[in-house]
Amino acid sequence: MMHPNEVNRRRLACELVGEGIEIGPGCHPLPLAFGTRAVTYIDRFDRDSFLATFPECQAEIEGFPSAIVPMDVTKERLVHRFGPRSQDFVILNHVLEHIVDPLALLADVHEVLRDGGILYVAIPDKRYMFDRHRPRTRLAELIDRHCQHLSEPTDEMIVNFIEQAEQLSRRLDLTRPEDARRVADHRRRSIHVNVWVVEDLLQLLGHLSHEMETPWLLMDGLVTPTETILLARSSSDPRDWLTTDRVMNRIWFDSHAAWIEREVMPGLEAINRTGLDAHDRLLLLDERVRETQNFVRRIKQMLERLPLVKRLVGSK
């Protein structure tokens, strides 16, 4: 079955040429262009163990690559397996949200890429899925995990995911066998440890560029209600991140245009379909318009501050 964002994925994947790696392809490896010579798929599951863990994917299992390099990127570094500066591209397609320490993984990706190699990273947007009720994962929390060298989700992370994403009517109690089994099952299957919107991913790459000596140059990207996709080149100059204003502003515009299309327009249409009289419909429409105007005003303020903030960060 074709992914709803297949056309956009293929357009951005045209930049991935040469030899590269896709981490955690699952049943939907990224479709690649003719210029791609070879791609190595790595995953902690092979096809049989994947199906045993995710039996609901039976209808899609034929899409799972038959040739898989068994590897857990939270326990083994890419650069140790493949060597430094050995790859033209690395694909993280709906993987990063499952990684406890994304700073470590992205630094590892940077080291395994040739200079100018491309990172393709896609994440779900929390606003449009089961994560919508969860708080966003802040950069400070990621830095704290990185400093503690965490690689596995804690029981607290899994409990928070279950209670918030699955909207439980009660708190989990790990002394109860059924709750303990539920947590163990989610640990085995994996959870969304990180909950993001596009601004968080951009901030993450900016921190890597300025504070961790793994600079990136933002090339392209898009935001849809299905996912956020960014393309970034590995670089050796932290100042390259400061040259991405135009691309970043367009990605932000796409993000909020998608929000208006997904959240605002259906609301306006629904108001018009209500049985309310004209006066009450106008009141509801006016409220929704004011909400949208306030939202757009906040976005404009952020965009106006962005170049200044980036210059200040880059001048350290």
C-alpha positions in Angstrom: 0.0 0.0 0.0 1.3 3.4 -1.0 2.2 5.8 1.8 0.0 9.0 1.7 3.2 11.1 1.4 4.8 8.9 -1.2 5.2 11.5 -3.9 7.0 14.0 -1.5 9.2 11.2 -0.1 10.3 10.3 -3.6 11.0 13.9 -4.5 13.3 14.4 -1.6 14.9 11.0 -2.0 16.1 12.0 -5.4 19.0 13.7 -3.6 20.2 10.4 -2.2 22.8 9.0 -4.6 25.8 6.8 -4.2 26.0 4.3 -1.3 24.2 4.6 2.0 22.3 3.1 4.9 18.7 3.0 6.0 18.1 2.4 9.7 15.0 0.6 10.7 13.2 0.4 7.3 10.4 -1.8 8.6 7.9 -2.8 5.9 8.3 0.5 4.1 11.9 1.2 2.9 12.3 4.6 1.4 11.9 4.5 -2.4 15.2 5.5 -3.9 16.2 7.1 -7.2 18.1 5.5 -10.0 21.4 7.2 -9.0 21.5 5.2 -5.8 24.2 2.5 -6.3 23.6 0.5 -3.0 21.7 0.8 0.2 22.4 -1.3 3.3 19.3 -1.9 5.5 20.0 -2.3 9.2 17.6 -3.2 11.9 17.4 -5.0 15.3 14.7 -7.3 13.8 14.9 -9.6 10.9 11.7 -10.4 8.9 10.6 -13.3 11.1 11.2 -11.6 14.5 9.6 -8.4 13.2 6.4 -10.2 12.3 6.5 -12.1 15.6 6.7 -8.7 17.4 4.3 -6.9 15.2 1.7 -9.4 13.9 -0.6 -6.6 12.8 1.9 -6.0 10.0 1.2 -9.4 8.3 -0.4 -7.8 5.2 2.6 -5.6 4.7 5.5 -8.0 5.6 6.5 -8.5 2.0 7.8 -5.0 2.0 10.3 -5.8 4.7 13.8 -6.1 3.1 15.0 -9.7 2.8 18.7 -8.6 3.3 19.1 -7.0 6.8 22.3 -6.3 8.7 21.4 -7.2 12.3 22.3 -4.2 14.4 21.0 -2.1 17.3 22.2 1.4 16.8 21.5 2.2 20.5 24.2 -0.4 21.5 26.7 -0.3 18.6 28.0 2.7 16.7 27.6 3.0 13.0 31.2 4.3 12.6 32.5 1.1 14.2 30.6 -1.1 11.9 31.0 0.8 8.6 34.0 3.1 9.2 34.3 6.9 9.2 33.4 8.9 6.1 32.2 5.8 4.4 28.6 6.6 3.4 27.0 9.1 0.9 23.7 9.1 2.8 21.9 7.9 5.9 18.1 7.5 6.2 16.2 7.8 9.5 12.6 7.4 8.4 10.4 7.5 11.5 13.2 6.2 13.7 14.5 9.1 15.7 11.3 9.4 17.8 12.1 5.9 19.2 15.7 6.7 20.2 16.4 7.7 23.8 19.6 9.6 22.9 19.1 11.1 19.4 22.1 13.4 20.0 24.4 10.4 20.1 22.9 8.8 17.1 23.0 11.9 14.9 26.6 12.6 15.9 27.4 9.0 14.9 25.6 9.5 11.6 27.6 12.7 11.0 30.8 10.7 11.6 29.9 7.9 9.2 28.9 10.3 6.4 31.4 11.6 3.8 31.9 15.3 3.9 28.8 16.6 2.1 26.9 13.4 2.7 23.1 13.7 3.2 20.9 12.9 6.2 17.3 12.1 5.4 15.3 12.3 8.6 11.5 12.1 8.9 9.5 12.3 12.1 5.7 12.3 12.9 4.2 15.6 13.9 2.7 15.1 17.4 -0.2 17.4 16.7 -1.8 14.9 14.2 -1.4 11.5 15.9 -1.8 9.6 19.2 1.0 11.8 20.7 -1.1 14.9 20.5 -1.9 15.0 24.3 1.8 14.5 25.3 4.2 17.4 26.1 6.9 18.1 23.6 10.3 16.7 24.3 12.6 19.6 25.0 16.2 19.9 24.0 17.3 20.3 27.7 15.8 16.8 28.4 17.7 15.3 25.4 21.0 16.9 26.6 20.4 15.5 30.1 19.9 12.0 28.7 23.0 12.3 26.6 25.1 13.4 29.6 23.8 10.4 31.5 24.6 8.0 28.5 21.0 6.7 28.5 20.3 4.2 25.7 17.2 2.3 26.9 13.8 3.8 27.8 13.1 3.9 31.5 10.0 2.4 33.1 8.9 6.0 33.7 9.2 6.9 30.0 7.1 3.8 29.0 4.5 4.5 31.7 4.1 8.1 30.6 3.7 6.9 27.0 1.0 4.4 27.9 -0.9 6.8 30.2 -0.7 9.8 27.9 -0.7 8.4 24.4 -3.3 5.7 25.1 -5.4 8.1 27.3 -5.8 5.7 30.2 -8.5 6.4 32.7 -6.2 5.3 35.6 -2.6 5.4 36.6 -0.4 2.4 36.0 0.8 0.4 39.0 3.9 -1.7 38.2 3.2 -3.9 41.2 0.2 -5.2 39.4 1.2 -8.1 37.1 -1.0 -7.0 34.2 0.5 -3.5 34.3 4.0 -4.9 34.5 3.3 -7.1 31.5 2.0 -4.1 29.6 5.1 -2.1 30.2 7.3 -5.1 29.2 5.4 -5.5 26.0 5.8 -1.9 25.0 9.5 -2.1 25.8 9.9 -5.1 23.5 7.9 -3.4 20.7 9.4 0.2 21.2 7.6 3.4 21.9 7.8 7.1 20.9 10.3 8.3 23.5 10.4 11.7 21.8 7.4 13.9 20.9 8.2 16.7 18.4 7.1 19.3 16.0 9.3 20.6 13.2 10.8 23.4 15.4 12.2 20.8 17.8 14.0 18.9 15.1 15.5 22.1 13.7 16.6 23.1 17.2 18.2 19.6 17.6 20.2 20.0 14.4 21.2 23.5 15.4 22.5 22.3 18.8 24.6 19.6 17.1 26.0 22.2 14.7 27.0 24.7 17.3 27.7 22.8 20.5 28.8 19.2 19.5 31.1 19.9 16.6 28.9 18.0 14.1 27.7 20.8 11.8 24.8 20.4 9.4 23.7 22.4 6.3 19.9 22.4 5.9 19.1 21.6 2.3 15.4 21.1 2.0 12.4 19.8 3.8 8.6 19.8 4.1 5.9 19.5 6.6 2.6 17.8 6.1 0.0 16.5 8.5 1.5 13.1 8.0 5.2 13.8 8.8 8.1 16.3 8.8 11.0 15.5 6.5 14.4 17.3 6.5 17.4 16.9 4.3 20.7 18.1 5.7 24.3 17.8 4.5 27.2 17.0 6.8 29.6 19.8 7.0 32.9 20.8 8.8 31.9 24.4 9.4 29.4 25.3 12.1 28.7 28.6 10.3 26.9 26.6 7.6 23.9 26.2 9.8 23.6 30.1 9.8 23.1 30.1 6.0 19.8 28.2 6.2 17.3 31.0 6.9 15.5 30.8 3.6 15.0 27.0 3.7 14.1 27.2 7.4 11.5 29.9 6.9 9.9 28.0 4.0 9.7 24.8 6.1 8.1 26.8 9.0 5.6 28.3 6.6 4.7 24.8 5.2 4.3 23.7 8.8 1.7 26.3 9.7 0.0 26.2 6.4 -0.5 22.4 7.0 -1.9 23.2 10.5 -4.4 25.7 9.1 -5.5 23.3 6.4 -5.8 20.4 8.8 -7.2 22.2 11.9 -8.8 25.5 10.9 -10.6 24.9 7.6 -12.5 21.8 8.7 -13.6 23.7 11.8 -15.0 26.5 9.7 -16.8 24.0 7.4 -18.2 22.2 10.5 -19.5 25.5 11.9 -21.4 26.2 8.7 -23.0 22.8 8.9 -24.3 23.3 12.4 -27.9 24.0 13.1 -27.1 27.3 14.8 -28.7 30.5 13.7 -26.6 33.0 11.7 -25.7 35.1 14.7 -24.3 32.2 16.7 -22.4 30.9 13.6 -20.8 34.3 13.2 -19.7 34.3 16.8 -18.0 30.9 16.4 -16.4 31.9 13.1 -15.1 35.1 14.7 -13.6 33.1 17.6 -11.9 30.7 15.2 -10.6 33.6 13.0 -9.1 35.3 16.1 -7.4 32.1 17.2 -5.9 31.7 13.8 -4.8 35.4 13.7 -3.1 35.0 17.1 -1.4 31.9 15.9 0.0 33.5 12.7 1.1 36.6 14.8 3.2 34.3 17.1 4.7 32.6 14.0 5.7 35.9 12.5 7.3 37.0 15.8 9.3 33.7 15.8 10.4 34.2 12.2 11.5 37.8 12.9 13.6 36.7 15.9 15.1 33.7 14.2 18.0 35.3 12.2 19.0 37.3 15.3 19.0 34.3 17.5 21.0 32.3 15.1 23.6 35.1 14.7 23.9 35.3 18.5 24.4 31.5 18.8 26.8 31.5 15.9 28.9 34.2 17.4 29.9 32.3 20.5 
